[in-house]
Amino acid sequence: MAKRFKISDGQPCPVDVMEFGFGYYLSDILTLSRHFSEDEQTIFFQGYQEVRSLRTDYRQQLALFEALRTL
């Protein structure tokens, strides 16, 4: 069984990568970032873009992936 992940007391915890790699990279990012608070998401996306830029419409795409998960 895959373990969940989170930020605990402001410290990073291990991420179970079993949930990733099955689709578009933004889908994987959503899988991770949906467990973050709004502030943690801001920090995550700023840090991510220091390594690799995201599309300008990435937030709209994330919202679309979130909506598709509920279908």
Buried (B, 14 or more C-beta within 10 A) or exposed (E): EEEEBEBEEEEEEEBEEEEBEEEEEBBBBBBBBEEBEEEBBEEBBEEBEEEEEBEEEBEEBBEEBEEEEEE
